[in-house]
Amino acid sequence: MRLLAASLGRLPAGADRRASIEHLAHTDRLVFDFLAEEVLNQQEPELKAFLLQTAILAELTPALCQAVTGRADAAVLLDELYRRNLFLVAVDEAGKQKRASLPGASAPLHPRTYRYHDLFAEFLRHRLQQEMPERISDLHRRAAQAESDPTRAVAHYLAAARWSEAAALIEQVGAEISARGYLDTPSRWINALPIPVQESRPRLNQYLAVCAWQKDRLTEAQSLLEQARQGFKAAGDARGQGEMLANLAHLALHQAEWERSAALADRALTHPAPPHIQAQLLMGRAVQKLNSGDWTGGERDFKTAVDLIQTSEELDLLSLLTTNLEPAFAFLPGSLEGILRQKGVQPSPG
């Protein structure tokens, strides 16, 4: 094993060295762990502690390492680790591998961001669990508070069992992440929380409902939205209740349950809600009334929705929502298309 460790250090090129590491890892994990143990045990106690404590980080920057370890010389230590070729890789701003460290290599010109080789990071985390189990929760808490990437911050809060902080951050970023199509991520986070924490935050049930809805699990989505509504009701949050009723109305419409959708929309409109939600409810209800021959009621809802559009700062979003409904209102007084043109919005063709 010592001969292998020595030969690894004598390899002339970075690519050859990386290939040898990968070969050892794939042929015998115990061999790699032994080599990593050799490397770790050769370090000074302070540097060894730095390696173990920063192993929880996906990427290593001076600021993050200082926050986790409390060491003001974190930048110097990172450069030292990089020069010593301790399974450290420099990454660029986009998080892509730039170059592996070589003996005697100078520090990268770009801002110093590194990551440990995946297998070495796993080895370090295992040793951290063995040697400093009482420190792990606090290390993750520190990392979460210093992390600028909210997805990594949530992961650290969960690892630290800081449930309240994790839930609050999920509420902040869950909608945006779900909108980007990463449906499994917020679901995984929320399901990692204790049940009492989930039940105390109805917004989390809403995110789970959105994920279930997008995956066409409509019965599950309906149940989760109703749980969220009940949670908002228990908290005295009328606005949250209105949003959940609006979502339930839209879901019922999606399931072709016209009467139920209309009843839910009626209930939702008795609660405070953002203008775009109110306009969507009114437009949907107007379409149903027109389809059933209630032209007076349809025109009334249409006019109320248009009034909201004209006074709302969310005009672009509202026009997008109403564009698909334009044909249903073509024969009503004060055509929606004409009103949108007056507001400087060009309706979509068709």
Stockholm file with secondary structure:
# STOCKHOLM 1.0

chainA/1-350         MRLLAASLGRLPAGADRRASIEHLAHTDRLVFDFLAEEVLNQQEPELKAFLLQTAILAELTPALCQAVTGRADAAVLLDELYRRNLFLVAVDEAGKQKRASLPGASAPLHPRTYRYHDLFAEFLRHRLQQEMPERISDLHRRAAQAESDPTRAVAHYLAAARWSEAAALIEQVGAEISARGYLDTPSRWINALPIPVQESRPRLNQYLAVCAWQKDRLTEAQSLLEQARQGFKAAGDARGQGEMLANLAHLALHQAEWERSAALADRALTHPAPPHIQAQLLMGRAVQKLNSGDWTGGERDFKTAVDLIQTSEELDLLSLLTTNLEPAFAFLPGSLEGILRQKGVQPSPG
#=GR chainA/1-350 SS CHHHHHHHHHCSSHHHHHHHHHHHHHHCHHHHHHHHHHHHHTSCHHHHHHHHHHTTCSSBCHHHHHHHHCCTTHHHHHHHHHHTTSSEEEECTTSCEEEECCTTCCCCSSCCCEEECHHHHHHHHHHHHHHCGGGHHHHHHHHHHHCSSHHHHHHHHHHTTCHHHHHHHHHHHHHHHHHTTCCHHHHHHHHHSCHHHHHHCHHHHHHHHHHHHHTTCHHHHHHHHHHHHHHHHHTTCHHHHHHHHHHHHHHHHHTTCHHHHHHHHHHHTTSCCCHHHHHHHHHHHHHHHHHTTCHHHHHHHHHHHHHHHHHCSCHHHHHHHHHTTGGGGTTSSSCHHHHHHHTTCCCCCC
#=GC SS_cons         CHHHHHHHHHCSSHHHHHHHHHHHHHHCHHHHHHHHHHHHHTSCHHHHHHHHHHTTCSSBCHHHHHHHHCCTTHHHHHHHHHHTTSSEEEECTTSCEEEECCTTCCCCSSCCCEEECHHHHHHHHHHHHHHCGGGHHHHHHHHHHHCSSHHHHHHHHHHTTCHHHHHHHHHHHHHHHHHTTCCHHHHHHHHHSCHHHHHHCHHHHHHHHHHHHHTTCHHHHHHHHHHHHHHHHHTTCHHHHHHHHHHHHHHHHHTTCHHHHHHHHHHHTTSCCCHHHHHHHHHHHHHHHHHTTCHHHHHHHHHHHHHHHHHCSCHHHHHHHHHTTGGGGTTSSSCHHHHHHHTTCCCCCC
//
